[in-house]
Amino acid sequence: MKYTVILEKEEEGGYSAQCLELPGAISQGETKEEAVRNIKEAIEAVLDALNQELKGLGGVAEISMVEVSV
């Protein structure tokens, strides 16, 4: 899957990273490359947590993909 990530140069140094589709996926790094590696890990962690939460609902919910054209 592809996700949209905002990389922002921080005044105190380094970069912050935030995934637009998954508000809980936020990270940072000293370089752009490190920030991208770290946000990938954060996205995986958020998705894993969501999957665990869905399993706890006993099959009454699921994750689906949709495509919207504007």
N, CA, C and O atoms as a GROMACS GRO file, in nm:
protein
  280
    1MET      N    1   0.084  -0.118   0.000
    1MET     CA    2   0.000   0.000   0.000
    1MET      C    3   0.088   0.124   0.000
    1MET      O    4   0.200   0.123   0.051
    2LYS      N    5   0.035   0.229  -0.057
    2LYS     CA    6   0.105   0.357  -0.057
    2LYS      C    7   0.035   0.452   0.039
    2LYS      O    8  -0.088   0.454   0.048
    3TYR      N    9   0.114   0.528   0.110
    3TYR     CA   10   0.062   0.626   0.204
    3TYR      C   11   0.125   0.762   0.175
    3TYR      O   12   0.238   0.769   0.126
    4THR      N   13   0.052   0.867   0.204
    4THR     CA   14   0.102   1.003   0.187
    4THR      C   15   0.169   1.046   0.316
    4THR      O   16   0.109   1.040   0.424
    5VAL      N   17   0.294   1.091   0.305
    5VAL     CA   18   0.371   1.130   0.423
    5VAL      C   19   0.419   1.274   0.405
    5VAL      O   20   0.470   1.311   0.299
    6ILE      N   21   0.402   1.354   0.508
    6ILE     CA   22   0.457   1.490   0.509
    6ILE      C   23   0.590   1.486   0.583
    6ILE      O   24   0.597   1.445   0.699
    7LEU      N   25   0.696   1.527   0.515
    7LEU     CA   26   0.828   1.542   0.577
    7LEU      C   27   0.851   1.690   0.598
    7LEU      O   28   0.839   1.770   0.505
    8GLU      N   29   0.884   1.727   0.720
    8GLU     CA   30   0.903   1.868   0.752
    8GLU      C   31   1.038   1.889   0.819
    8GLU      O   32   1.069   1.824   0.919
    9LYS      N   33   1.116   1.980   0.764
    9LYS     CA   34   1.245   2.013   0.825
    9LYS      C   35   1.219   2.091   0.953
    9LYS      O   36   1.146   2.190   0.953
   10GLU      N   37   1.279   2.045   1.061
   10GLU     CA   38   1.259   2.109   1.192
   10GLU      C   39   1.366   2.216   1.216
   10GLU      O   40   1.481   2.199   1.177
   11GLU      N   41   1.327   2.324   1.281
   11GLU     CA   42   1.420   2.434   1.310
   11GLU      C   43   1.539   2.388   1.393
   11GLU      O   44   1.652   2.434   1.371
   12GLU      N   45   1.515   2.298   1.488
   12GLU     CA   46   1.622   2.252   1.576
   12GLU      C   47   1.706   2.142   1.512
   12GLU      O   48   1.800   2.093   1.574
   13GLY      N   49   1.673   2.105   1.389
   13GLY     CA   50   1.748   2.002   1.317
   13GLY      C   51   1.665   1.877   1.297
   13GLY      O   52   1.573   1.849   1.373
   14GLY      N   53   1.698   1.804   1.195
   14GLY     CA   54   1.627   1.680   1.165
   14GLY      C   55   1.496   1.705   1.093
   14GLY      O   56   1.466   1.817   1.050
   15TYR      N   57   1.418   1.597   1.080
   15TYR     CA   58   1.292   1.602   1.007
   15TYR      C   59   1.183   1.531   1.087
   15TYR      O   60   1.209   1.431   1.154
   16SER      N   61   1.063   1.584   1.079
   16SER     CA   62   0.947   1.514   1.135
   16SER      C   63   0.872   1.453   1.018
   16SER      O   64   0.880   1.501   0.905
   17ALA      N   65   0.799   1.345   1.046
   17ALA     CA   66   0.723   1.275   0.942
   17ALA      C   67   0.587   1.239   0.997
   17ALA      O   68   0.574   1.194   1.111
   18GLN      N   69   0.484   1.260   0.915
   18GLN     CA   70   0.347   1.230   0.956
   18GLN      C   71   0.272   1.170   0.838
   18GLN      O   72   0.280   1.220   0.726
   19CYS      N   73   0.201   1.060   0.864
   19CYS     CA   74   0.121   0.994   0.761
   19CYS      C   75  -0.019   1.055   0.762
   19CYS      O   76  -0.086   1.055   0.865
   20LEU      N   77  -0.064   1.106   0.647
   20LEU     CA   78  -0.195   1.171   0.640
   20LEU      C   79  -0.310   1.072   0.659
   20LEU      O   80  -0.411   1.106   0.720
   21GLU      N   81  -0.295   0.951   0.607
   21GLU     CA   82  -0.404   0.853   0.616
   21GLU      C   83  -0.415   0.788   0.753
   21GLU      O   84  -0.522   0.738   0.790
   22LEU      N   85  -0.306   0.787   0.829
   22LEU     CA   86  -0.305   0.725   0.963
   22LEU      C   87  -0.255   0.828   1.064
   22LEU      O   88  -0.135   0.836   1.089
   23PRO      N   89  -0.346   0.906   1.122
   23PRO     CA   90  -0.304   1.015   1.211
   23PRO      C   91  -0.213   0.972   1.326
   23PRO      O   92  -0.136   1.055   1.376
   24GLY      N   93  -0.219   0.848   1.370
   24GLY     CA   94  -0.134   0.803   1.479
   24GLY      C   95   0.008   0.772   1.436
   24GLY      O   96   0.094   0.748   1.521
   25ALA      N   97   0.033   0.771   1.306
   25ALA     CA   98   0.167   0.738   1.256
   25ALA      C   99   0.248   0.867   1.240
   25ALA      O  100   0.236   0.939   1.141
   26ILE      N  101   0.330   0.893   1.342
   26ILE     CA  102   0.415   1.013   1.345
   26ILE      C  103   0.554   0.969   1.388
   26ILE      O  104   0.569   0.883   1.475
   27SER      N  105   0.657   1.027   1.327
   27SER     CA  106   0.793   0.991   1.364
   27SER      C  107   0.887   1.106   1.331
   27SER      O  108   0.843   1.217   1.298
   28GLN      N  109   1.017   1.080   1.339
   28GLN     CA  110   1.117   1.181   1.309
   28GLN      C  111   1.248   1.112   1.279
   28GLN      O  112   1.262   0.991   1.297
   29GLY      N  113   1.345   1.190   1.232
   29GLY     CA  114   1.479   1.138   1.206
   29GLY      C  115   1.575   1.253   1.184
   29GLY      O  116   1.534   1.365   1.154
   30GLU      N  117   1.703   1.224   1.200
   30GLU     CA  118   1.805   1.327   1.180
   30GLU      C  119   1.820   1.364   1.032
   30GLU      O  120   1.853   1.478   1.000
   31THR      N  121   1.794   1.267   0.941
   31THR     CA  122   1.801   1.291   0.797
   31THR      C  123   1.666   1.254   0.736
   31THR      O  124   1.582   1.191   0.801
   32LYS      N  125   1.644   1.295   0.609
   32LYS     CA  126   1.520   1.257   0.541
   32LYS      C  127   1.509   1.106   0.533
   32LYS      O  128   1.402   1.050   0.556
   33GLU      N  129   1.619   1.039   0.500
   33GLU     CA  130   1.618   0.894   0.486
   33GLU      C  131   1.581   0.826   0.617
   33GLU      O  132   1.502   0.731   0.617
   34GLU      N  133   1.637   0.874   0.728
   34GLU     CA  134   1.605   0.816   0.858
   34GLU      C  135   1.459   0.842   0.895
   34GLU      O  136   1.392   0.755   0.950
   35ALA      N  137   1.409   0.962   0.864
   35ALA     CA  138   1.270   0.994   0.894
   35ALA      C  139   1.176   0.903   0.814
   35ALA      O  140   1.074   0.859   0.866
   36VAL      N  141   1.210   0.876   0.688
   36VAL     CA  142   1.127   0.787   0.605
   36VAL      C  143   1.130   0.645   0.661
   36VAL      O  144   1.026   0.579   0.669
   37ARG      N  145   1.248   0.597   0.698
   37ARG     CA  146   1.258   0.462   0.759
   37ARG      C  147   1.173   0.455   0.885
   37ARG      O  148   1.101   0.357   0.908
   38ASN      N  149   1.182   0.558   0.967
   38ASN     CA  150   1.109   0.559   1.094
   38ASN      C  151   0.958   0.569   1.075
   38ASN      O  152   0.882   0.507   1.150
   39ILE      N  153   0.912   0.647   0.976
   39ILE     CA  154   0.767   0.659   0.954
   39ILE      C  155   0.713   0.528   0.899
   39ILE      O  156   0.598   0.492   0.929
   40LYS      N  157   0.792   0.456   0.820
   40LYS     CA  158   0.748   0.324   0.773
   40LYS      C  159   0.723   0.231   0.892
   40LYS      O  160   0.623   0.159   0.895
   41GLU      N  161   0.814   0.233   0.989
   41GLU     CA  162   0.796   0.152   1.110
   41GLU      C  163   0.672   0.197   1.188
   41GLU      O  164   0.598   0.114   1.240
   42ALA      N  165   0.651   0.327   1.196
   42ALA     CA  166   0.535   0.380   1.268
   42ALA      C  167   0.405   0.338   1.198
   42ALA      O  168   0.308   0.302   1.265
   43ILE      N  169   0.403   0.342   1.065
   43ILE     CA  170   0.285   0.299   0.989
   43ILE      C  171   0.257   0.151   1.015
   43ILE      O  172   0.142   0.113   1.038
   44GLU      N  173   0.361   0.069   1.010
   44GLU     CA  174   0.345  -0.075   1.039
   44GLU      C  175   0.289  -0.096   1.179
   44GLU      O  176   0.203  -0.182   1.199
   45ALA      N  177   0.338  -0.020   1.276
   45ALA     CA  178   0.292  -0.036   1.414
   45ALA      C  179   0.144   0.003   1.428
   45ALA      O  180   0.068  -0.066   1.497
   46VAL      N  181   0.104   0.111   1.363
   46VAL     CA  182  -0.036   0.154   1.369
   46VAL      C  183  -0.126   0.051   1.303
   46VAL      O  184  -0.231   0.016   1.357
   47LEU      N  185  -0.085   0.000   1.186
   47LEU     CA  186  -0.166  -0.101   1.117
   47LEU      C  187  -0.176  -0.229   1.199
   47LEU      O  188  -0.282  -0.291   1.204
   48ASP      N  189  -0.066  -0.269   1.264
   48ASP     CA  190  -0.069  -0.387   1.349
   48ASP      C  191  -0.166  -0.367   1.465
   48ASP      O  192  -0.243  -0.457   1.499
   49ALA      N  193  -0.162  -0.249   1.527
   49ALA     CA  194  -0.252  -0.220   1.638
   49ALA      C  195  -0.398  -0.223   1.592
   49ALA      O  196  -0.485  -0.275   1.662
   50LEU      N  197  -0.426  -0.166   1.474
   50LEU     CA  198  -0.562  -0.169   1.420
   50LEU      C  199  -0.608  -0.311   1.394
   50LEU      O  200  -0.722  -0.347   1.424
   51ASN      N  201  -0.520  -0.393   1.337
   51ASN     CA  202  -0.556  -0.533   1.311
   51ASN      C  203  -0.585  -0.608   1.441
   51ASN      O  204  -0.679  -0.688   1.447
   52GLN      N  205  -0.506  -0.584   1.544
   52GLN     CA  206  -0.529  -0.648   1.673
   52GLN      C  207  -0.663  -0.604   1.731
   52GLN      O  208  -0.736  -0.685   1.788
   53GLU      N  209  -0.694  -0.477   1.716
   53GLU     CA  210  -0.821  -0.424   1.765
   53GLU      C  211  -0.939  -0.489   1.692
   53GLU      O  212  -1.040  -0.525   1.753
   54LEU      N  213  -0.926  -0.503   1.560
   54LEU     CA  214  -1.033  -0.566   1.482
   54LEU      C  215  -1.053  -0.712   1.520
   54LEU      O  216  -1.166  -0.760   1.524
   55LYS      N  217  -0.944  -0.782   1.547
   55LYS     CA  218  -0.955  -0.923   1.589
   55LYS      C  219  -1.035  -0.933   1.718
   55LYS      O  220  -1.110  -1.028   1.738
   56GLY      N  221  -1.019  -0.836   1.805
   56GLY     CA  222  -1.090  -0.834   1.932
   56GLY      C  223  -1.240  -0.807   1.916
   56GLY      O  224  -1.317  -0.830   2.010
   57LEU      N  225  -1.282  -0.760   1.799
   57LEU     CA  226  -1.423  -0.733   1.776
   57LEU      C  227  -1.498  -0.857   1.728
   57LEU      O  228  -1.618  -0.852   1.702
   58GLY      N  229  -1.428  -0.968   1.715
   58GLY     CA  230  -1.494  -1.093   1.682
   58GLY      C  231  -1.550  -1.101   1.541
   58GLY      O  232  -1.654  -1.165   1.520
   59GLY      N  233  -1.486  -1.038   1.445
   59GLY     CA  234  -1.529  -1.049   1.306
   59GLY      C  235  -1.643  -0.958   1.265
   59GLY      O  236  -1.697  -0.975   1.156
   60VAL      N  237  -1.681  -0.864   1.349
   60VAL     CA  238  -1.791  -0.774   1.312
   60VAL      C  239  -1.743  -0.652   1.234
   60VAL      O  240  -1.824  -0.570   1.192
   61ALA      N  241  -1.612  -0.640   1.215
   61ALA     CA  242  -1.556  -0.528   1.140
   61ALA      C  243  -1.440  -0.579   1.055
   61ALA      O  244  -1.379  -0.681   1.087
   62GLU      N  245  -1.411  -0.507   0.949
   62GLU     CA  246  -1.299  -0.544   0.863
   62GLU      C  247  -1.242  -0.419   0.798
   62GLU      O  248  -1.307  -0.315   0.792
   63ILE      N  249  -1.119  -0.432   0.749
   63ILE     CA  250  -1.053  -0.323   0.675
   63ILE      C  251  -1.073  -0.350   0.528
   63ILE      O  252  -1.046  -0.462   0.482
   64SER      N  253  -1.119  -0.251   0.452
   64SER     CA  254  -1.138  -0.264   0.307
   64SER      C  255  -1.068  -0.150   0.237
   64SER      O  256  -1.049  -0.042   0.293
   65MET      N  257  -1.029  -0.175   0.111
   65MET     CA  258  -0.967  -0.073   0.028
   65MET      C  259  -1.075  -0.011  -0.061
   65MET      O  260  -1.159  -0.082  -0.116
   66VAL      N  261  -1.072   0.120  -0.073
   66VAL     CA  262  -1.162   0.189  -0.166
   66VAL      C  263  -1.079   0.290  -0.245
   66VAL      O  264  -0.979   0.342  -0.195
   67GLU      N  265  -1.120   0.318  -0.366
   67GLU     CA  266  -1.054   0.418  -0.448
   67GLU      C  267  -1.155   0.526  -0.482
   67GLU      O  268  -1.267   0.496  -0.524
   68VAL      N  269  -1.115   0.650  -0.464
   68VAL     CA  270  -1.203   0.763  -0.491
   68VAL      C  271  -1.135   0.851  -0.594
   68VAL      O  272  -1.019   0.889  -0.577
   69SER      N  273  -1.206   0.884  -0.700
   69SER     CA  274  -1.153   0.974  -0.802
   69SER      C  275  -1.223   1.109  -0.789
   69SER      O  276  -1.344   1.117  -0.771
   70VAL      N  277  -1.142   1.214  -0.799
   70VAL     CA  278  -1.200   1.349  -0.792
   70VAL      C  279  -1.163   1.428  -0.917
   70VAL      O  280  -1.202   1.544  -0.930
   0.00000   0.00000   0.00000
